[in-house]
Amino acid sequence: MLTIGEGNGPVNALDAALRSAIGARYPQLARIHLTDFKVRVIDTSKGTGAVTRVLIDSTNGDISWSTIGVSENIIQASWEALEESLIYGLLHTPA
């Protein structure tokens, strides 16, 4: 399946594309929302080659959770945290 998503930055675009691809099959995604997004550089001595940790806080309106992605690539770290957040949300949000 090929989908595209536009958004306010690359993480929002990834989220939009994923929801476009699987939203019809998982309608509970509509209740899952990102509430906070934090980026931390783990080893600042490496400059732009440093490992990045992304923390995403999410909610479905009933419960809240946090997920983490870690990579030298900030987009990859963001994707990991977003993917884990949505999987957790789908497992804990009734259809």
N, C-alpha and C positions, 0 to 999 in steps of 0.2 A: 504494500500500500504506500502510496506517495501522497503526503500532505504538506502543506505549507502553513505557517502561522506568522502573523505580524503582531508586534507588540511594542511596548515601551522597554526596549532593550532585549538582549538575546535570551535571557531566562524567561521573560514573558512570552517571547515568540516560541520558544521550545514548549512551554506550557500550552499555548494556544494550538500549536500543531498537534501535540499529543491528544488534547481534548477533542480536536476535530477528527482525529483518526479513530478514537475508541469511545467517544462520548455517547454515541447511539447504543452501544453495547453495555455501557456502564453509566446509566443515568444518575447514579449517586455522586458522580464527579461534580455535578452542579452544586452540591452542598459543600465541597471541599475547597477551602480558600487558604492561600498563603497569607500569613499575618505579619511575618518579619523575615528578613533576609540579611544575613551577616557574613562578611568575608574577612578572614584573618590570614595573614601571611605567617607561615610557621617558622621559616628561617630567613630573616631579613638580610643576612649577609650574602645571599645568593641573588639579590636584586630581582629582576624580572624572571629569573629561572627558579625562584623559590616555590616550594610546595604551598598550595593554597588550601585552606579549609573553609568550606561553605556550610553554614548552619541555616536551615529553613525551619521556621515555626509555622504550623498550619492548624486549622480547625475545621470541624464539620458542623459547628454550632452547638454541639453537645460536649465534645472533648477536644483537647488541644494536644499536640505532640510536636517533637523536634526531630529532625533528621540531619545527618552530616554527610558531606561528600568531600573527599580529599584527592587532590591531583596536582601535578605541576601545571596543568592546563585549567584555567579558571572556568571555562565553559564545561569541561568534563566534570569538574568538581560540582558545579552547579547542577548538571544533569543528574549526577549520582544522588545528590540530596533531593532533587525534585522527584525523581523516579521513586526513591524510597518513601518519600512523603505521600505520594499518590497511592502506592501499593498499601502502605499502612492505612491510609484513609479508606481505601476500598474495602479492606478487611474489617474495618470498624464502623462503617456507615451502612445502615440498612438501605436496601434498594427502594 
